[in-house]
Amino acid sequence: MKTGKTRMIDLVFARKALFYIKILMICLLIAAATACAGQNEDEPAETSMPLETGVFADAQAIYKNQCISCHGTDLKGRVGGNSNIEKVGQRLSKAQIVNQITNGGNGMIAFNKRISAEEIELLADWLAAKK
């Protein structure tokens, strides 16, 4: 039979274990939420998207490096909400697309510190044509 002191030690241990489990769960949630921010350069990009030629080839390369993890190879989105951008040109103007990529918002991170303004313009041109 356990004494009062032994029970107290067991209770303290159980509380500490629950605390560390909660911390671990929070860390896992944060890691999952930030996983969409970009693709690991060591991993090959998925290639089910038809390859563009000419002007849009550079935009598609930027998309594969920066956007594919959240928006998918088919532009249908992977994280819900407005991540489906198959026909984003019908919903948003080029200026609105530039603003969204640059500043983020509505669940999307800002890319103004990840890619150049020129790359954002190329990407916005390509996406605005998706109607």
C-alpha positions, 0 to 999 in steps of 0.5 A, spaced: 500 500 500 502 506 498 503 512 503 501 519 502 508 521 500 508 516 495 502 518 492 504 525 492 510 523 488 506 519 483 501 525 482 507 530 481 510 525 476 503 525 472 502 532 472 509 533 469 508 528 464 502 531 462 505 538 461 511 535 457 506 531 453 502 538 452 508 542 450 510 536 445 503 537 442 503 544 441 510 543 438 507 538 433 502 543 431 506 549 430 511 544 425 505 542 421 502 549 421 509 552 418 510 546 413 507 550 408 511 555 408 516 552 402 519 546 400 525 543 402 530 544 396 533 537 397 526 534 395 524 534 388 518 538 386 512 534 384 511 534 376 503 533 375 503 540 373 503 541 365 510 545 364 509 552 361 514 555 356 516 562 354 514 567 359 510 563 364 516 558 365 520 562 370 513 563 374 512 556 374 519 555 377 518 560 382 511 556 384 514 549 384 519 552 389 515 556 394 508 555 393 507 548 391 507 545 398 500 549 400 497 550 393 499 543 390 501 541 383 494 542 380 493 549 384 487 545 387 490 547 394 492 543 400 490 547 406 483 548 405 480 555 405 482 559 399 488 555 397 485 553 391 488 557 386 486 554 379 482 560 377 484 565 381 484 570 376 477 570 376 477 572 383 482 577 384 486 582 379 493 582 378 494 587 383 490 583 388 494 577 387 501 581 388 498 584 394 496 577 397 503 574 395 507 580 398 503 581 404 500 574 406 494 574 410 487 570 410 492 564 412 497 565 407 504 567 409 508 574 406 513 572 401 516 579 400 522 577 404 522 570 401 522 572 393 524 578 390 518 583 387 520 581 380 519 574 382 512 576 385 510 580 379 512 574 374 508 569 379 502 574 379 502 575 371 502 567 371 496 566 376 492 572 373 492 568 367 488 562 371 481 564 369 
